[in-house]
Amino acid sequence: MTLLALILALLLEHVRALPGRWRVLAPLGRVAEGIARRLDDGSRASGRLAWLLLAGLGTLGTAVAYWLAWELHPVFAFACNIGALYLCMGFRHESHHFTEIHLALRMGELERARTLLAAWRGGRYDEASPSEIARLSIEQALVAAHRNVFGVVFWFSILPGPSGAVLYRLARYLHDEWGARSTGGEPGAGDFGRFAQRAFEALDWVPVRITATVYAVMGNFEDGVYCWRSQAVLWSDKSSAILIASGGGALGVRLGMPVHESGVIVDRPEMGLGSEAGVDHLQSTVGLLWRALLVCLFLLVLLGAAGWVGR
């Protein structure tokens, strides 16, 4: 039932992608802001309490709702799984940006590609070259695929019902919202967001390494593992670095490196290995991500079969 729910949620999202910020993130943001306003005193303890109230109670509430749905009828529990996955994933929204950038570069519409990249990542890329746009798009896709699909699926498979998917999605949101305040040096932020940052890193430690391994296996394994081991330590965001280094090595493309962003040149270490990023590498990235998704589904089939045999 886990595999079927995942497939149906992916198909539903592909047919009708959810406008996440309007339907999910905006209400969640209001709740998170309200909790932070009441509890934030700049300490790590207040951040821990706020995280437990939102992520902990949200996960527990999802588990209880799933149990009640199961008690009513397994069909309701199945629908609960599909609905939660549909709300927690969202790769179709990310892939739309990637596809449009790919098409713009293929057609030689550099200004449109820059505008699309800015809408996707934030910032400005008025002076970015086609290679820089391709690099940044591949990096964003490698990370987004993990955080919107593979990480969600991992925790969906671990905890009962959809509670794991909800836990991962809430933890990621609080990492991006509360954790960014502390790491980004926002005035008066203090250590409130430190726990949210550490909690997501802990939850993502195993899934991100599984995804990086799948990227390597589905591409050039030796180069993927070599880049992962030798280059991931060079970036402050270790999770993203592992995915980008492994994916770049698997694809045989150089990522990272300095880029023009928001009017300045951002100096970044080189990631990956091989030739300079171009339009063809965008197509190769699509193939890598689809193969990784098929591996993910195959592993779920094996887990399901093992559970059935063990009964």
Long-range contacts (C-beta under 8 A, 24 or more apart in sequence): 1-74, 1-78, 1-81, 2-81, 2-156, 2-157, 2-300, 2-303, 2-304, 3-297, 3-300, 3-301, 3-304, 4-78, 5-78, 5-81, 5-82, 5-85, 6-85, 6-153, 6-156, 6-297, 6-300, 7-297, 8-82, 9-81, 9-82, 9-85, 9-86, 9-89, 10-89, 12-82, 12-86, 13-86, 13-89, 13-90, 13-91, 13-92, 14-92, 17-90, 17-92, 17-93, 17-96, 18-86, 18-87, 18-90, 18-93, 19-93, 20-90, 20-93, 23-87, 24-87, 25-173, 28-170, 28-173, 29-177, 32-173, 32-174, 32-177, 32-178, 36-178, 36-192, 40-190, 40-192, 41-190, 41-192, 42-188, 42-189, 42-190, 42-191, 42-192, 43-190, 43-191, 43-192, 44-191, 44-192, 44-194, 44-195, 46-192, 47-178, 47-191, 47-192, 47-193, 47-194, 47-195, 47-196, 48-195, 50-178, 50-192, 51-174, 51-178, 51-195, 51-196, 51-199, 54-170, 54-174, 55-167, 55-170, 55-171, 55-174, 55-199, 58-166, 58-167, 58-170, 59-159, 59-163, 59-164, 59-166, 59-167, 59-170, 60-163, 62-161, 62-162, 62-163, 62-166, 63-159, 63-160, 63-161, 63-163, 66-160, 66-161, 66-162, 66-163, 67-160, 67-161, 70-161, 77-161, 80-161, 80-162, 81-156, 81-161, 81-162, 83-162, 84-161, 84-162, 84-165, 84-166, 85-152, 85-156, 85-162, 85-165, 87-169, 88-152, 88-156, 88-162, 88-165, 88-166, 88-168, 88-169, 89-148, 89-149, 89-152, 89-165, 90-148, 91-144, 91-145, 91-148, 91-149, 93-148, 94-120, 94-140, 94-141, 94-144, 94-145, 94-148, 95-141, 97-140, 98-137, 98-140, 98-141, 98-282, 98-285, 98-286, 101-133, 101-137, 101-282, 102-137, 102-279, 102-282, 102-283, 102-286, 105-130, 105-133, 105-134, 105-279, 105-282, 106-279, 123-261, 123-262, 124-261, 124-262, 124-263, 125-259, 125-260, 125-261, 126-260, 126-263, 127-260, 127-263, 128-259, 128-260, 128-261, 129-260, 130-278, 130-279, 131-276, 131-277, 131-278, 132-259, 132-260, 134-277, 134-278, 134-279, 134-281, 134-282, 135-253, 135-254, 135-255, 135-256, 135-257, 135-259, 135-277, 136-259, 137-282, 138-247, 138-248, 138-251, 138-253, 138-255, 138-277, 138-281, 138-282, 138-285, 139-240, 139-244, 139-255, 139-256, 139-271, 141-285, 141-289, 142-215, 142-243, 142-244, 142-247, 142-285, 142-289, 143-239, 143-240, 143-243, 143-244, 145-211, 145-289, 145-292, 145-293, 146-207, 146-208, 146-211, 146-243, 147-172, 149-293, 149-296, 150-207, 150-210, 150-211, 150-214, 150-292, 150-296, 151-204, 151-207, 151-208, 151-211, 153-296, 153-300, 154-206, 154-207, 154-210, 155-203, 155-207, 157-300, 157-303, 167-203, 168-203, 168-204, 168-207, 171-196, 171-199, 171-200, 171-203, 172-200, 172-204, 174-199, 174-200, 175-199, 175-200, 175-201, 201-238, 201-239, 204-239, 208-239, 208-242, 208-243, 209-242, 211-243, 211-292, 212-242, 212-243, 212-245, 212-246, 212-247, 213-246, 214-292, 214-295, 214-296, 215-243, 215-246, 215-247, 215-250, 215-288, 215-292, 216-246, 216-249, 216-250, 217-295, 218-250, 218-288, 218-291, 218-292, 218-295, 219-247, 219-249, 219-250, 219-251, 219-252, 219-288, 220-249, 220-250, 220-251, 220-252, 221-250, 223-249, 223-250, 223-252, 223-273, 223-274, 224-249, 224-250, 225-249, 226-273, 227-271, 227-272, 227-273, 231-256, 231-269, 231-270, 231-271, 231-272, 234-269, 234-271, 235-268, 235-269, 235-271, 241-271, 244-271, 244-272, 245-271, 245-272, 247-272, 247-285, 247-288, 248-272, 248-273, 248-274, 249-273, 249-274, 250-288, 251-281, 251-284, 251-285, 251-288, 253-277, 253-281, 253-284
